[in-house]
Each structure stands twice: as C-alpha cells, then as structure tokens.
Amino acid sequence: MPRTTEQLIDAESAAQRELAALPGTSVAPALPPSLPEAHRTIPISSDVSWIRKALAFAGPGYLVAVGYMDPGNWATDLGGGAKFGYTLLSVILLSNLMAMLLQALSAKLGIVSGRDLAQACRESYSKPVSFALWVVCEIAIAACDLAEVLGSAVALKLLFGLPLLAGVVITALDVLIVLALQGRGFRLIEAFVITLIGTIAACFAYEIFFAQPLWRDAVQGFVPRMEILKNREMVYIAIGILGATVMPHNLYLHSSIVQTRAFATDSSGKREALRFAVFDSTLALAFALFINAAILILGAAAFHTRGLHEVAEISDAYKLLTPVLGASLASTLFACALLASGQNSTLTGTLAGQIVMEGFLNLRLKPWLRRLITRALAIIPAVIVIGIYGEGKVTSLLILSQVILSFQLPFAVIPLVQFTSNKAKMGCFVNSRLTAVVAWVVAVAIVAFNAELLYLTFRG
C-alpha cells in the first residue's frame, strides 16, 4: 500500500538520524521527499535475474522520453524535413546524444543525493537565485505545456472537427487522468505512457512504409555538415530542434521519479540503481530518436522530394499525407499519433510542474490542487494566445515555444553539471574527469547555440 506523506517523512528522517549517528558520516538535513505519494513505493528485489531487475527499474526513462517526442518537436521536425530534406537529421542525432548524457546525470543526482534538481538548487543557491531559477523553469514548463495543449487541440480538430478553443478546454480534463492513475500506483502511469509511445511508434512505422524515403540520403543525413552553420534559417530551425529535443523540465522530472524505486541506499545499492536507471533512460531515448527522426524523414520523403518545401503547418501535413502517399489511413494515423503525443506530454508535464513547485518553494499542497494550478499555467496562456492570434498561428506558436525552451536550457543544465561534478555532494559517484569535461562542453555548446539564436532573432 502507498504510504502517506507523514509516514514517508518520518521514515526518511529516521534513516537520516541513523546515518548521522555513524562515525565520520555527514548527511544532508532531512527533507520531505519529492512526489511523496510515489516515493520509494516500487519494491526492488535483490535475488532476481538481471532481466527482472531491469524490468523493475524500467519506466522512468519512458516518462522522460515522452518530452522528447511532444507536439513541439513535430512542428520543427516537419518544417525542417520539408524545407531541407534529410540534412537536419544530424542535429536530431546530436541533440539526442546530449539528452542521453544529461538525463544520465539527472538520474545520478536523484539516486545518489536523494534530491531532485529543484531541491538541490534550493539547498545550494541563495533565495533570490533559487527563486529566479524557479520563475524561469515555470516559464519553460508553461511554454512546453503550450505546445502540448495546442498539439492535442489540433489533433482533436483534425479528427473530430472541434474548434481549437474547445480542444484546449477539453485538454484541461487530462489532469483528472493523472489523479486517477497515480491514485492506483505509479506503475500504472508508466504503463499508460509506454502504451501511448507504442501507439505513436506504430503510426509512424505505417507512415514511413508508404513514404518510401531515400534511405541512402537519410543515412547520410545523420552525418553533421558545415552547410548547416552557413544557412541562417537552417541554424534557426536547428536550434529549435535542440530546444524541442533537450527538454529542461525533464531534468527536474527524472531526478525525482528515479526515487520511486525502493533500492538499497548503500553504495552498492545506489551503483546498481544508477546502472539500471541509465540503461532505462538510454533505451527510452533511443525510441525518442526513432520518433523524431521518423517525423523529419516523413517531411523529407513526403514533401521535400515532391517540391513541397513550404509545408510547415501540421494541419497542411495532415491534409496532404493521404493524397501524397496514396495511403488511406495516413492522415488519420498522423492525427492519432499527434493526440497520443499531446496526451503523453501533458501527463508528464503536470508531474514536472508539481516537482518544480515543491522542490524550489517547498510548497506542499493537496495533489488535486497542485495539479490544477500546474494545468492552469498551461491552459490560460493557450486560451489567450488562440484568442488573440487565432487558429492560423498555431504552428508558429509551437515553434516559438521550443525556442523559449531552448533559452531556458542553460539554467537547468549548468546547475545539473555543477552538482554532479561536486565531490561534496556526490562522494564516490562524482563525475569522472572525462564525464565532467564532456558535460561542460555540452553546457557551453547550449549557451553558444542560444546566443546565436538571440542574434538571429534580433537580426530578423
């Protein structure tokens, strides 16, 4: 049975006191656990096979991977594929490799320190800095949720003809899905998410089969090319892909949900948990790489090779897929995959909002109230945006939301690399010299990409 928040806090405090009583042991002060209703509720058996243990740890990586295939990716990937063919596949590959590294560091922080990234920021930085980071993170989550809400609303419009505003309002109900699923255990949330990921993958496998891409050109597209840096529009879309792929709120989410497993808290137990958590997230992000690459390949094969270079609107892609590919279900499955993507992403985005609010502010609210506030932060901006700009600007807003996410990335990545490279926090699990160097190179590259994006934006 899931434990109450009070029981969890008492258990954590008792464990901290026992550790503190040991000679030469220094521990951080006890904190209420992140996601208390799910914290350490999934048992891990020590006397089972490797496969069964891997399955016990499997799940958090797929919740994280959902953010890497959300509707915001669709707009940037489709537009990039239609306009530039297979060229930007290398950007998707590099972005996913960066994501795999950062998510591994996020899992390490949560497993080793027992803190999620938001809690670690609150402990390590001054109150003004911590508050500023919280504000920036909430803006990023609102931007991400805007993409997810708009994506779901567009899918409902394409499938059922609903107006976008009505679709946005309907998406508010998915907060009830989160409450219903989490009330039955965190494993059910993970199973629901994995089912939707499988649905998306099946839909795109169908699309790719009929699109008949030029596989030789697609393989060559995964090789980075200098021409990307010489084309301003290509650079702009490439940075949008980076923002759509490496999701800042996922770093907060992952560092929390890895703590849903009741692994042993000694060094060997943490090392084993870290090994399985990294395997889980890397495998899940490989699925995300397949989805993102499939979207861009679909744009290149269905539109670019036929001279339809300006297809960037999701609704235009929906209308053209069936006649272009000659497959009767192409458009319908495209919209179904978009709806599954939007629902998946809103579910994990709601959890991330809860983690960020609790971690930065130590604000403890009733679960239904926390999720209602988090959902409102996404629904209200979407309603305002659609009311002001109308339905014709949806894809532009999706791409803009990913650019906003890209700006927020350094404020999540730099603290994460800093904390996991800190021996006082991580002990024997501190990043190796090679890992630290690669992680800082990634962080600097992200800052440089965002500076270039700012320059290009003001240059028009």
C-alpha positions as CSV (number, residue, x, y, z in Angstrom):
1,M,0.0,0.0,0.0
2,P,1.3,3.5,-0.8
3,R,2.5,5.3,2.3
4,T,1.2,8.7,3.5
5,T,3.4,11.8,3.3
6,E,3.8,11.9,7.1
7,Q,4.9,8.2,7.1
8,L,7.4,8.9,4.4
9,I,8.9,12.0,6.1
10,D,9.2,10.1,9.4
11,A,10.9,7.1,7.7
12,E,13.3,9.4,5.8
13,S,14.1,11.4,9.0
14,A,14.8,8.1,10.9
15,A,17.1,6.9,8.2
16,Q,19.0,10.2,8.2
17,R,19.4,10.1,12.0
18,E,20.7,6.5,11.8
19,L,23.3,7.6,9.2
20,A,24.3,10.7,11.1
21,A,25.0,8.5,14.2
22,L,27.6,6.6,12.4
23,P,31.2,7.8,13.0
24,G,32.6,10.1,10.3
25,T,29.4,10.2,8.4
26,S,28.0,13.6,7.2
27,V,24.5,13.7,5.7
28,A,22.3,16.5,4.4
29,P,19.4,17.6,6.5
30,A,16.2,15.6,6.1
31,L,13.7,17.0,3.5
32,P,10.2,15.9,2.6
33,P,10.7,13.5,-0.4
34,S,9.8,14.6,-3.9
35,L,6.5,13.2,-5.1
36,P,5.8,11.9,-1.6
37,E,2.8,9.8,-2.7
38,A,5.0,7.8,-5.0
39,H,8.4,8.0,-3.3
40,R,10.0,4.5,-2.9
41,T,6.7,2.7,-3.4
42,I,8.0,0.3,-6.1
43,P,9.9,-2.6,-4.4
44,I,13.2,-3.9,-5.9
45,S,14.1,-7.5,-5.1
46,S,17.8,-8.3,-4.8
47,D,17.5,-12.1,-5.5
48,V,16.1,-12.0,-9.0
49,S,17.6,-12.3,-12.5
50,W,19.1,-9.3,-14.3
51,I,16.2,-9.1,-16.7
52,R,13.6,-9.0,-14.0
53,K,15.6,-6.4,-12.2
54,A,15.9,-4.3,-15.3
55,L,12.1,-4.5,-15.8
56,A,11.6,-3.4,-12.2
57,F,13.7,-0.3,-12.9
58,A,12.1,0.3,-16.3
59,G,9.6,3.1,-16.6
60,P,11.0,6.5,-15.5
61,G,13.1,6.7,-18.7
62,Y,9.9,6.4,-20.8
63,L,8.2,9.2,-18.9
64,V,11.2,11.3,-19.6
65,A,11.3,10.2,-23.3
66,V,7.8,11.5,-23.7
67,G,9.0,15.0,-23.5
68,Y,11.4,14.4,-26.4
69,M,8.6,13.5,-28.8
70,D,6.0,16.1,-27.8
71,P,4.0,18.2,-30.4
72,G,6.6,20.9,-30.3
73,N,9.0,18.5,-32.0
74,W,6.5,17.8,-34.7
75,A,6.4,21.4,-36.0
76,T,10.2,21.9,-36.0
77,D,10.9,18.4,-37.5
78,L,8.2,18.5,-40.1
79,G,9.3,22.0,-41.2
80,G,13.0,21.1,-41.3
81,G,12.3,17.9,-43.3
82,A,10.1,19.6,-45.8
83,K,12.4,22.5,-46.4
84,F,15.9,21.0,-46.1
85,G,15.3,17.3,-46.7
86,Y,17.4,14.9,-44.6
87,T,20.1,17.4,-43.7
88,L,19.0,18.2,-40.2
89,L,18.9,14.5,-39.1
90,S,22.4,15.1,-37.8
91,V,21.0,17.8,-35.4
92,I,18.4,15.3,-34.1
93,L,21.1,12.7,-33.5
94,L,23.4,15.1,-31.7
95,S,20.5,16.5,-29.6
96,N,19.5,13.0,-28.5
97,L,23.1,12.1,-27.6
98,M,23.3,15.2,-25.5
99,A,19.9,14.3,-24.0
100,M,21.2,10.8,-23.1
101,L,24.1,12.3,-21.2
102,L,22.1,14.9,-19.4
103,Q,19.4,12.5,-18.4
104,A,22.0,10.1,-17.0
105,L,23.4,12.9,-14.9
106,S,19.9,13.7,-13.7
107,A,19.3,10.2,-12.7
108,K,22.6,10.1,-10.9
109,L,21.8,13.3,-8.9
110,G,18.4,11.8,-7.8
111,I,19.7,8.4,-6.8
112,V,22.9,9.4,-5.1
113,S,21.9,12.6,-3.3
114,G,18.2,11.8,-2.7
115,R,17.4,15.2,-4.0
116,D,15.7,16.2,-7.2
117,L,17.3,19.1,-9.2
118,A,14.9,21.7,-7.9
119,Q,15.6,20.7,-4.2
120,A,19.4,20.7,-4.9
121,C,19.1,24.2,-6.4
122,R,17.2,25.4,-3.3
123,E,19.8,24.0,-1.0
124,S,22.8,25.2,-2.9
125,Y,21.9,28.7,-4.0
126,S,20.7,31.9,-2.3
127,K,16.9,32.5,-2.0
128,P,16.9,35.2,-4.8
129,V,18.8,32.9,-7.2
130,S,16.7,29.9,-6.4
131,F,13.5,32.0,-6.8
132,A,14.7,33.3,-10.2
133,L,15.5,29.7,-11.3
134,W,12.0,28.7,-10.3
135,V,10.4,31.5,-12.3
136,V,12.5,30.6,-15.4
137,C,11.6,27.0,-15.0
138,E,7.9,27.7,-14.7
139,I,8.1,29.8,-17.9
140,A,9.7,26.8,-19.6
141,I,7.0,24.4,-18.4
142,A,4.3,26.9,-19.5
143,A,5.9,27.0,-23.0
144,C,6.2,23.2,-23.1
145,D,2.6,22.8,-21.9
146,L,1.5,25.4,-24.5
147,A,3.0,23.1,-27.2
148,E,1.4,20.0,-25.7
149,V,-2.1,21.6,-25.3
150,L,-2.0,23.1,-28.8
151,G,-0.9,19.8,-30.2
152,S,-3.7,17.9,-28.6
153,A,-6.2,20.6,-29.6
154,V,-5.0,20.4,-33.2
155,A,-5.4,16.6,-33.2
156,L,-8.9,16.9,-31.9
157,K,-9.7,19.4,-34.6
158,L,-8.3,17.2,-37.3
159,L,-10.0,14.1,-36.1
160,F,-13.4,15.4,-34.9
161,G,-13.6,19.0,-36.3
162,L,-13.6,20.6,-32.9
163,P,-12.6,24.3,-32.7
164,L,-9.2,24.8,-31.2
165,L,-10.5,26.7,-28.2
166,A,-12.9,23.8,-27.4
167,G,-10.0,21.4,-27.8
168,V,-7.8,23.4,-25.4
169,V,-10.5,23.4,-22.8
170,I,-11.0,19.6,-23.1
171,T,-7.3,19.0,-22.5
172,A,-7.8,20.5,-19.0
173,L,-9.6,17.2,-18.2
174,D,-6.4,15.2,-18.5
175,V,-5.4,16.4,-15.0
176,L,-8.1,14.0,-13.9
177,I,-6.3,11.2,-15.7
178,V,-3.1,11.9,-13.7
179,L,-5.1,11.9,-10.5
180,A,-6.9,8.7,-11.3
181,L,-3.8,6.9,-12.5
182,Q,-1.5,8.0,-9.6
183,G,-4.1,7.0,-7.1
184,R,-3.7,3.5,-8.4
185,G,0.1,3.4,-8.2
186,F,2.9,4.9,-10.2
187,R,3.4,1.8,-12.2
188,L,0.0,2.3,-13.9
189,I,1.1,5.8,-15.0
190,E,4.3,4.3,-16.5
191,A,2.3,1.5,-18.3
192,F,-0.1,4.1,-19.7
193,V,2.7,6.2,-21.1
194,I,4.5,3.2,-22.6
195,T,1.3,2.2,-24.3
196,L,0.9,5.6,-25.9
197,I,4.6,5.6,-27.0
198,G,4.0,2.3,-28.7
199,T,0.9,3.7,-30.4
200,I,3.0,6.7,-31.8
201,A,5.7,4.3,-33.0
202,A,3.2,2.1,-34.8
203,C,1.6,5.1,-36.5
204,F,4.9,6.4,-37.8
205,A,6.1,2.9,-38.9
206,Y,3.0,2.9,-41.2
207,E,3.7,6.4,-42.5
208,I,7.3,5.6,-43.2
209,F,6.4,2.4,-45.0
210,F,4.3,4.2,-47.5
211,A,6.5,7.3,-47.8
212,Q,9.4,5.2,-49.1
213,P,12.2,7.5,-48.1
214,L,15.6,7.6,-49.8
215,W,17.4,5.6,-47.2
216,R,20.9,6.3,-48.5
217,D,20.2,10.0,-48.3
218,A,18.7,9.5,-44.8
219,V,21.7,7.7,-43.5
220,Q,24.0,10.4,-44.9
221,G,21.8,13.0,-43.2
222,F,22.9,11.7,-39.8
223,V,26.5,13.0,-40.6
224,P,27.0,16.6,-39.5
225,R,27.5,19.1,-42.3
226,M,29.1,22.5,-42.3
227,E,26.4,23.9,-44.6
228,I,24.1,23.9,-41.6
229,L,26.1,26.7,-39.9
230,K,26.2,28.7,-43.1
231,N,22.4,29.0,-43.5
232,R,20.7,31.3,-41.1
233,E,17.3,29.7,-41.5
234,M,18.8,26.3,-41.1
235,V,20.6,27.4,-37.9
236,Y,17.3,28.8,-36.5
237,I,15.4,25.5,-37.1
238,A,18.4,23.5,-35.8
239,I,18.3,25.4,-32.5
240,G,14.6,25.0,-32.4
241,I,15.2,21.2,-32.7
242,L,17.7,21.4,-29.9
243,G,15.1,23.2,-27.7
244,A,12.4,20.7,-28.7
245,T,14.7,17.7,-28.0
246,V,16.6,18.5,-24.8
247,M,13.8,19.4,-22.5
248,P,14.8,21.4,-19.4
249,H,11.8,20.3,-17.2
250,N,12.8,16.6,-17.9
251,L,16.0,17.1,-15.9
252,Y,13.9,18.0,-12.9
253,L,11.4,15.2,-13.6
254,H,13.9,12.5,-14.0
255,S,15.9,13.3,-10.9
256,S,12.6,12.8,-8.9
257,I,10.9,9.8,-10.5
258,V,14.0,7.6,-10.2
259,Q,13.3,7.8,-6.5
260,T,10.1,5.9,-6.9
261,R,12.2,2.7,-6.7
262,A,12.9,1.3,-3.2
263,F,16.6,0.4,-4.0
264,A,19.2,-0.1,-1.3
265,T,20.7,3.1,-0.1
266,D,24.2,1.9,0.5
267,S,27.0,2.5,-2.1
268,S,26.5,-0.8,-3.9
269,G,22.7,-0.4,-4.0
270,K,23.0,3.1,-5.4
271,R,25.5,1.9,-8.0
272,E,23.2,-0.8,-9.2
273,A,20.2,1.5,-9.2
274,L,22.2,4.1,-11.3
275,R,23.3,1.4,-13.8
276,F,19.7,0.2,-14.4
277,A,18.3,3.8,-14.4
278,V,20.8,4.9,-17.1
279,F,20.1,1.8,-19.2
280,D,16.4,2.5,-18.9
281,S,16.7,6.2,-19.9
282,T,19.1,5.5,-22.8
283,L,16.9,2.8,-24.3
284,A,13.8,5.0,-23.9
285,L,15.6,8.0,-25.6
286,A,16.6,5.7,-28.4
287,F,12.8,5.3,-29.1
288,A,12.5,9.1,-28.9
289,L,15.3,9.3,-31.5
290,F,13.4,7.0,-33.8
291,I,10.2,9.0,-33.5
292,N,11.9,12.4,-34.1
293,A,13.9,11.1,-37.0
294,A,10.7,9.5,-38.4
295,I,8.9,12.8,-38.3
296,L,11.7,14.6,-40.2
297,I,12.2,11.7,-42.6
298,L,8.4,11.8,-43.3
299,G,8.6,15.5,-44.0
300,A,11.6,15.0,-46.3
301,A,10.2,11.9,-48.2
302,A,6.6,13.0,-48.5
303,F,7.1,16.7,-49.1
304,H,10.7,17.8,-49.9
305,T,11.3,15.3,-52.6
306,R,8.0,16.3,-54.3
307,G,8.9,20.0,-54.2
308,L,6.5,20.9,-51.4
309,H,9.2,22.7,-49.4
310,E,6.9,25.1,-47.6
311,V,4.8,22.5,-45.7
312,A,5.4,23.6,-42.1
313,E,1.8,23.6,-40.7
314,I,0.7,20.4,-39.0
315,S,-2.8,20.8,-40.5
316,D,-1.3,21.1,-44.0
317,A,0.7,17.9,-43.5
318,Y,-2.5,16.2,-42.3
319,K,-4.4,17.2,-45.5
320,L,-1.6,16.2,-47.8
321,L,-0.4,12.9,-46.4
322,T,-3.2,10.7,-47.7
323,P,-3.2,12.1,-51.3
324,V,0.6,12.3,-51.5
325,L,1.4,8.9,-50.1
326,G,-1.7,7.2,-51.6
327,A,-2.4,5.5,-48.2
328,S,-6.0,5.9,-46.9
329,L,-5.1,5.8,-43.2
330,A,-2.0,8.1,-43.4
331,S,-3.7,11.3,-42.4
332,T,-5.9,9.7,-39.7
333,L,-3.0,7.8,-38.1
334,F,-0.9,11.0,-38.2
335,A,-3.6,12.8,-36.2
336,C,-3.9,9.9,-33.8
337,A,-0.2,9.9,-33.1
338,L,-0.3,13.6,-32.5
339,L,-3.1,13.2,-30.0
340,A,-1.3,10.4,-28.2
341,S,1.9,12.6,-28.1
342,G,0.0,15.5,-26.7
343,Q,-1.7,13.5,-24.0
344,N,1.5,11.8,-23.0
345,S,3.4,15.0,-22.8
346,T,0.7,16.8,-20.7
347,L,0.7,14.0,-18.2
348,T,4.4,14.1,-17.6
349,G,4.4,17.9,-17.8
350,T,1.9,18.0,-14.9
351,L,4.2,15.8,-12.8
352,A,7.2,18.0,-13.6
353,G,5.2,21.1,-12.6
354,Q,4.5,19.5,-9.2
355,I,8.1,18.6,-8.7
356,V,9.4,22.0,-9.5
357,M,6.8,23.8,-7.3
358,E,7.6,21.5,-4.3
359,G,11.3,21.5,-4.9
360,F,12.0,25.2,-5.3
361,L,9.4,26.6,-3.0
362,N,8.9,23.6,-0.6
363,L,5.2,24.3,-1.2
364,R,3.1,21.4,-0.1
365,L,-0.5,21.4,-1.4
366,K,-3.2,18.8,-1.9
367,P,-2.4,16.7,-5.0
368,W,-5.6,17.8,-6.8
369,L,-4.8,21.5,-6.1
370,R,-1.2,21.2,-7.2
371,R,-2.2,19.7,-10.5
372,L,-5.0,22.1,-11.0
373,I,-2.5,25.0,-10.6
374,T,0.0,23.4,-12.9
375,R,-2.7,22.7,-15.5
376,A,-4.0,26.3,-15.3
377,L,-0.5,27.6,-16.1
378,A,-0.7,25.9,-19.5
379,I,-4.4,26.3,-20.3
380,I,-4.7,30.0,-19.6
381,P,-1.8,31.1,-21.9
382,A,-3.1,28.8,-24.7
383,V,-6.6,30.3,-24.5
384,I,-5.2,33.8,-24.5
385,V,-2.8,33.1,-27.4
386,I,-5.5,31.5,-29.6
387,G,-8.0,34.3,-28.7
388,I,-5.5,37.0,-29.7
389,Y,-3.8,35.4,-32.7
390,G,-6.4,33.0,-34.0
391,E,-6.0,29.4,-35.2
392,G,-3.8,30.3,-38.1
393,K,-0.7,30.9,-35.9
394,V,-0.7,27.5,-34.2
395,T,2.5,26.1,-35.8
396,S,4.4,29.4,-35.4
397,L,3.4,29.3,-31.7
398,L,4.6,25.7,-31.4
399,I,8.0,26.6,-32.9
400,L,8.2,29.7,-30.7
401,S,7.5,27.5,-27.6
402,Q,10.5,25.3,-28.5
403,V,12.7,28.4,-28.9
404,I,11.7,29.6,-25.4
405,L,12.6,26.1,-24.1
406,S,16.0,26.4,-25.7
407,F,16.6,29.7,-23.9
408,Q,15.8,28.0,-20.6
409,L,18.1,25.1,-21.1
410,P,21.3,26.6,-19.7
411,F,19.5,27.4,-16.4
412,A,18.8,23.7,-15.9
413,V,21.9,22.2,-17.5
414,I,24.6,24.3,-15.7
415,P,23.3,23.5,-12.2
416,L,23.0,19.8,-13.0
417,V,26.6,19.6,-14.3
418,Q,27.8,21.6,-11.4
419,F,26.1,19.4,-8.7
420,T,27.1,16.1,-10.3
421,S,30.7,17.3,-10.5
422,N,30.8,18.3,-6.9
423,K,32.5,15.7,-4.7
424,A,31.0,17.0,-1.5
425,K,27.5,16.3,-2.9
426,M,28.2,13.1,-4.9
427,G,31.0,11.4,-2.9
428,C,32.5,8.5,-4.8
429,F,29.8,9.0,-7.5
430,V,31.1,12.3,-8.6
431,N,31.6,12.8,-12.3
432,S,34.9,11.4,-13.7
433,R,37.2,13.9,-15.3
434,L,36.1,12.8,-18.8
435,T,32.4,12.9,-18.0
436,A,32.8,16.4,-16.4
437,V,34.7,17.7,-19.4
438,V,32.1,16.4,-21.9
439,A,29.2,17.6,-19.8
440,W,30.7,21.1,-19.5
441,V,31.3,21.1,-23.3
442,V,27.6,20.3,-23.8
443,A,26.6,23.1,-21.4
444,V,28.9,25.6,-23.2
445,A,27.6,24.5,-26.6
446,I,24.0,25.0,-25.4
447,V,24.8,28.5,-24.2
448,A,26.5,29.3,-27.5
449,F,23.6,28.0,-29.5
450,N,21.2,30.2,-27.6
451,A,23.4,33.2,-28.1
452,E,23.4,32.6,-31.8
453,L,19.6,32.2,-31.7
454,L,19.3,35.5,-29.9
455,Y,21.5,37.1,-32.5
456,L,19.5,35.7,-35.4
457,T,16.2,36.6,-33.8
458,F,17.1,40.3,-33.4
459,R,18.7,40.3,-36.9
460,G,15.2,39.2,-38.2
